């Protein structure tokens, strides 16, 4: 009979899977074109990362997982992206996290608003994301944010506000 792993070992695995799933998801989201199988993989990867963080992470890890879920759902055109973006923004507006966390939270709110066609919300969060993004202190973090921010539509065509 196989020896059962210790909780410490399980926690180490949970952390490894959370990071690996998150990184794979973000790598795939940055591709200019994805196959239907890759779209499925980013969705499964985002949920897998969120699941593993929920087992061993802190509240900030959960908020970042929600940010990833918002991002993936928005890329796939799912209205539920707004739910995850709002959850993440609520955490980061309360000064949890790094300066880039709040910039990304506003960017995901803008992206979710674009998905549902809410021009007013998109414009507000897009401007806040840009402002927060330009204010990111670390140059490398700022560059990563601005590269991702450039993929968000600058205006919304659709339903109105």
LINURSUL-V723188 format. One record per residue. N is the residue number from 1. RES is the residue in one letter. NEAR is the number of other C-alpha atoms within 10 Angstrom. Layout:
N|RES|NEAR  N|RES|NEAR
This chain:
1|X|3  2|X|4  3|X|5  4|X|8  5|X|9  6|X|9  7|X|9  8|X|9  9|X|11  10|X|14  11|X|17  12|X|13  13|X|14  14|X|20  15|X|19  16|X|15  17|X|19  18|X|26  19|X|17  20|X|14  21|X|22  22|X|24  23|X|15  24|X|15  25|X|25  26|X|16  27|X|11  28|X|17  29|X|22  30|X|12  31|X|9  32|X|7  33|X|10  34|X|13  35|X|8  36|X|8  37|X|8  38|X|16  39|X|19  40|X|13  41|X|17  42|X|27  43|X|19  44|X|16  45|X|26  46|X|26  47|X|21  48|X|20  49|X|29  50|X|26  51|X|17  52|X|23  53|X|26  54|X|17  55|X|14  56|X|17  57|X|16  58|X|10  59|X|14  60|X|17  61|X|18  62|X|22  63|X|26  64|X|26  65|X|25  66|X|25  67|X|28  68|X|30  69|X|30  70|X|29  71|X|29  72|X|26  73|X|25  74|X|26  75|X|18  76|X|16  77|X|15  78|X|15  79|X|17  80|X|15  81|X|27  82|X|24  83|X|15  84|X|26  85|X|30  86|X|20  87|X|18  88|X|28  89|X|24  90|X|15  91|X|19  92|X|23  93|X|13  94|X|9  95|X|11  96|X|15  97|X|16  98|X|13  99|X|18  100|X|22  101|X|25  102|X|25  103|X|28  104|X|28  105|X|32  106|X|30  107|X|31  108|X|32  109|X|33  110|X|32  111|X|33  112|X|31  113|X|26  114|X|29  115|X|25  116|X|22  117|X|19  118|X|19  119|X|19  120|X|16  121|X|19  122|X|27  123|X|18  124|X|14  125|X|21  126|X|26  127|X|16  128|X|20  129|X|25  130|X|18  131|X|13  132|X|22  133|X|25  134|X|16  135|X|14  136|X|20  137|X|13  138|X|10  139|X|11  140|X|10  141|X|15  142|X|19  143|X|14  144|X|12  145|X|22  146|X|18  147|X|12  148|X|14  149|X|21  150|X|11  151|X|12  152|X|17  153|X|14  154|X|14  155|X|15  156|X|21  157|X|12  158|X|12  159|X|10  160|X|12  161|X|12
